[in-house]
Amino acid sequence: MRPLLFFCLCLCSEAFAAPDTTPYPATSSPKGLQVQMIPDALELGIHHATLNIRLNALLTPAKDAKPGQPTASADGFTFAINQKSVEAMDRQIKPMSDKGVVVTLIVTTVRSPDERIRKLTIHPKADPIKGITMASDTVTPEGRACYKALTEFIAQRWSAADAKHGRVWGWIVSNEVNAHNEWHQMGPATAEEVAQQYEDQVRLAWESLRRHSANARVYISMTHSWTAKGHKDPLQACPGRTLLELFAKRARERGDFDWNLAFHPYPSNLRDPRTWLDKVSFNDNTPKVTFKNLEVLTKKLATPEMLYAGKPRRLSFTEQGFDLPDRPEGLAEQAAAYAYAWEKVQRLGDAVDAFHYHRHVDHSLENGLRFGLWSNKPGTISEPDQKRPIWFLFKSAGTAEWKAAAEPYLKTCGLKSWDELNPK
């Protein structure tokens, strides 16, 4: 009986091991990037990085499962893990976290070509065709177990005290959820239904993360539409402010937890980088929140119904870029937009975790938008070609060279001094 007792005690101590209490890292600046090329990102001097992780890609199709391969389990279900996919994430995360970069994962799912994996990972009411990223299946018993098992696996591998595979400090759960027709596809749904499903999905991820890290951060994701509806059909999208308020209310009703906000303050017109011209206001009824009126967010997060433990939620800008317009002054306007945005973010101070620029390199499948710090080679999807002026400006952000590098762009922004951007 003694060996069996010892084995059971070991299992219990492992199951109830305290999460790692290492604090969330402090960095000298919020400079971040959605990283495509790790050596270039490190040369740029980033302090923060976002990487995409697809839940469906972590699963191995049943026909390909082999004896002895890793698995993840929850609620009596066991799922085979795709070791190659996991090791590919290791190769992205570890080189950056080893250099002190704070890595955040964008945790999403897309349609797998494998029917079994699709059913496990995608919300059962999702449209069979529409949507780019999908709401997870937190509804059916096996789908819910799969989501719990996969988030537990991610947390244990990359957010626990043992950082031998690299360390992750943030999870952005799903993507631009107030535009759920495209980015959190769960079929036609009211704002209340989206909030209910999303709060449950975020809470499950948070529970997995908290078993391994006491201070890693979970974020909810929203577009720049604030009071704007985002779609003529209210069952296809909803205003970001509405979803934020409903999410917060739902979380309080179920027992509040420390969720945070990942926001995408693109210019009002994604094809015009001149965000300083955006037709927005500085009050809570503004149709959109862009870099011009970021203060709307910090004011909102400081309201009583948004506080957690008496403090505002953390704020991170996790996907936004500036298109290169096809006109002679386009390169200067793109760089000027980054200068303007950086100065606006700096004025929010400690309220902001990170400002992740999107994209590293132009992507030919992004509807003709050219957000990249690099151009892509003609005929390729995202193979880097040439650095743009914005690359050099980005490199100077957060350094002693910033003032001299950014000053030439004041005139483009119609300003005499960056101090004109001080919060209203």
N, C-alpha and C positions, 0 to 999 in steps of 0.2 A: 504493500500500500504506500510505502514511503516514496518510491519513485513517481507514482501517479500523483500523490499529493504535491510533490515538488513541481511536477509538470503543470498542474492546475494553478499553483501559485504563480508560476512564471507567466502563464497566459493572463492571469488577472492583473499582474503588475504591468504587463505590456498594454493591456486593454485600457488601463486607467492611468497610464503614464502621463505626467503633467505636460502640457504643451510648452514649447520653448518660449522663454520670456525675454529673449533678445529684443530691444526696442526697435521700432521702425527707424531705418537709418536717416540721419540728418545729412543733407548735402549742401554744398555752397551755392548752388543755383538750381532752378527748375528745368534747366536745359535738357530736353528729351527728344527722342526720335523713334518713329516706327522703323525698326532697323531691317535693312536688307543685306548690307555688306558690313560685317563686324569690324574688320580692320579700318575701314573708312569712318565708321561711326566713332571708334575710339580715337582716331586722328582728329575728328571734329570736337572732341572733348565733351561728349555727352555725360550727364550724370544720371539720366533715366532712359529706359528703353521699354518699348512695348513690342510684344511678339504675339502672333496669333497661334492659338492651339485649338484644334478641331476635336471635339469629343468623339465624333464618329471615326476619326483616323486612329484613335487609340485602341479601337477594337479590331480583333482579327475575325474575318469571316469563319463561320463554323467549318466550312470545307477545308480551310487552311490551317486549322488549329492542330498543334502537334503536342505530343506528350512532353511534359516538363516545362512548357513555356509559361511565362508569368500570367497570373490571374488577379482579378479584383472581385471582391464579394460584398454583398449587402443584402439584408433581409432574406437570407436563404437562397439567393441566386448567385451564381458565379459566372464571370465573364472573362474570356481569353483576351489578353492584352497584346497589342502589336508591338513587339520589341523594337523593330526597326524604326517605327514612328517615335517611340519613346527616346531612343538613342539619338535620333535626329534633333529632338528638342534639347537633349543634353548638350549637343554640339553648338546650339545657339545660346543657351542660357549660361553655361559655365564660363566661357571665355569673357563674358561681360561681367557677371557677378564676381568673378575672381579679380577683376580690375576695379571693383567698388561701384559698378553701375547698378542702380536700383532697377530691377527687372519686374515688369508687370505683364501678366498674361491677359489677352483678350480671349475669353473662354466662350467659344461658340460651337454650333454644329451646323453642318450643311447636309444636303442629300447624298448619302452614300450610294454607290452603284450596287451595293449588296442589299437585297430586300430585307433580310433579317436585321441588319444594322440600322437601316432606315426606320423600321418599326420600333426598335429599341430606343432610338435617340431623338426622334422628331415627334412633336405634339400630335396626338391622334386626330385633331381637328384641322391640322394645317392643310392648306390648299395643295393639291398634288403637283401643281406646276409653278404657282407664284412663290415669290420669296427667294432671297439670296442666302441669308442666314435665318435659322429657324428657332422657334421656341422649343425647349427640350420637353421630352415626355416625362412630366412629373405626375401624370394622371393614372396610367395603368400600373398595377403592382410591379411588373417586371421592368417597365420603363423607368419608374421611379427608383427602383433598386439599382438599375444601371447607372442612372445619374449620380446617385449617392456613392456607388462603388468607384466611378471614374473620378469624381471630385476628391474622394478620399485618397485615391491613388496619386493624384496630382499633388495634393497637400503633403502626403508622406514623402514623396520623392523630392520635391523641390522647395517646400516651405518648412520643413522640420529642422531641428538643430544640426543634423548631419547634412552638410552641404556638399557632399562629395560629387553630386551630379549638378551642382550649381544651386543658387538660391533665388527664389521668387518672393517678392514682397507685396505684390498687389494682384488682385483678380478683378477684371472687368467682366461682369457676368452678362452675356449676350451683347447685343449691339443695337444702338439707336432704337430703343424699344417703343418710343412714342410713334415711330413710323413702322408699326408692326406688320404692315402689308408686305414690306420689303425685307426688313432687318430683324424681325422677331416673329416670323410667320406662324400664326396659330389659328388661321381662318378668320372670318369676320367676327369681330368682338367689340364690345363697348369698352370705354376707358376703364370702367369698374372691373370688367372681366379680365382685361389685360393686367391691371394692377394686382388683382387677386392671384393670377397665375404667376406673375413675375416676382411678387413678394415671396411666394412659396419657393420658387426656383432659387432666388438669391439667398433665402434663409438656409436652404439645404446646403448650398455651396459654403456659406459662412460657417455652418456647423462642422462641415468637413475640415475647413481651414483651421477653426479654433481648436480642434483636437490636436493640432500639431504646432501651431504658432499662436501666441497670445496677442501679437501686435501686427501681423500682416493685415493688409487692408482690402476690403471688398467694396467695389464700386458698382453703382447702377449707371446705365448708359443712355444718353439722350441726345437728340439732334438740337440744332439751334432754334427750332420752332418753339416759341414760348407760349404765347396765346394764339398764334396762328394754328389753324387746324391741320395743315400739312397734307390734307386730302379732302376732296369734295364729299367723299363718303365717310361719315363718322365711324363706321365699322372697320375702316382700313387704316386709320391713323387718328391721333388725338394730340392736343396741345401738350407740350412738355410740362408746363406748370401744372396742368390738371393731373397728369400722371404722377408727378412728383408729390403733389398733395395727397392723392389717393394712396400712393405707396406708403407715405409716412403714416397716414391714418391707419392703414391695414397693419403695418408693423407695430404700431403702438397697441392696437387691439389684441394682437397675438403675443405681445411681450417684446418690447423694443430691443434692438441690437444695433451695433455700431456699423451701419452701412454708410457709404459715402457717395459722392456724385462725380461721375465722369461725364463731362460735357464737351460738345463739339461746336465751338463758336465760329464756324465758317462765316465768310462774308454773306450778306443777304443774297447776293447773286453769286453762285459758285464760280461763274465765268468772269467775274470782275474782281480783281484782288484789292481794289481800292475800298477797303472796309471803312475808312474814315468818311466815306460818302454815304454809308448805309442810312436808310430812313428808319431809324429806331428811336425810342425814347429811353429815358433813364428811370422810368417807374415800372412797377410790377405788371402793368398792362401792355408793355411793349410787344409787338407781334413776334419779334425774334430777339435773341441775345447773340450778338456778334462781339468781335473784339472792341468795337466802339463803345459798348455799354455793359461790359463785364460786371460792373458794380451791382447790376440787378441781381446777379447770382449770390454775391456775398451778403447783400442785404437780406435776400430771401432765406439763406441758410442761417442767418442770425435771428430769425423770428422764433418765438417760443415753441411753435409746433414742429420746428425742424431740429431743435437742439437734441443732443444726446449727452447725458451726464452733465448738463448745464453748459455745454460748449457746441459751437457750430460744427456741422459735418465737414469733413475734409473735401476739398475741391481739386479736381485734376482735369486738365484739358488734354484729351487723349487721342483725338483725331481731328485735325484741321490743317488745311494748307491753302496756298494762294496760287491760283491759276496764272499761267503765262499768257497774257493776251497777245493776239497777233497784230501788233502795232509797233512802231519804232521805239516807243518808250516802255514797251512791255517788260523787258528785263529789269529796268529800274523800278517799275511799279511793283513787280513781284518782290524784289528785295525790300523796297520801302514798306510794303505791307508787313513783312516779318519784323522790320525795325519798329514799326508802330505797335505791333502785337506784343513784342518783347517788352517794350516800355510800359504798355498797359498792364501786362502780367506783373512786372516788377512793382508796380504801384499797389498791387493787392497784397504784397508782403507774404507773411507766413500762412495766409489763408490757402495758398495754392501748393499742392505737392509737386506738380510737374506740368510742363508745357511740351507735349510730344508733337513734333512736326510730322505731317503726312503730305508728301511721300519722300522717301529717300531717292528713288529713281522714278521717272515717268513710267506709267503703265498703259500700254496701248489699248487695254480693254476697259479703261475708266472713262468711257463716253467722251473721248477727245480732250479731257481735262489734262493739263500739264502742271501738276503740283510739284514736280521733283526738284530736289537740290541738284540733281543730275538729269540731263536728257537721256532718253533711251536710244540705242542704236536703231536706225531705220530698219524695218522688217523684223524687229524683235519685240517681244512683249515687254520686258523690263531689263534688258541687258544695258548696263551703264555705258554712256558715250562721253558726254562733256559736262564738266562742272559749270554751273551757272553763277552769276554774281551773288545770288542768295546763299550759295555754299560758303563763300568766303565770309559773308556777313554772319551766317550762322556760326561759323567757327569762332568768331570773335565774341559772341554772346557770352556774358558772364566772365569776361576777362578784362584786363587793363586796356586792351585795344578797342573795346566796344565803342566808347564815346567817339573816337576819331572815325571808326568804320561806319557808324550810324548817322553821324551828323550830315553828310551829303544828302541824305534822304529826307531831311526835314522839309525842304522846298517841295519835293514831290507830294508830301502829305499835306501841304498847305500850312505848315507850322513854322514858327520862328524858334520855338524851344519845346523840348519834350515835356517841360513842366506844364505846358498847356493841357496835358493829358491827366493831370491830377484828378482823383475821383471827385465827382460832383456831389 
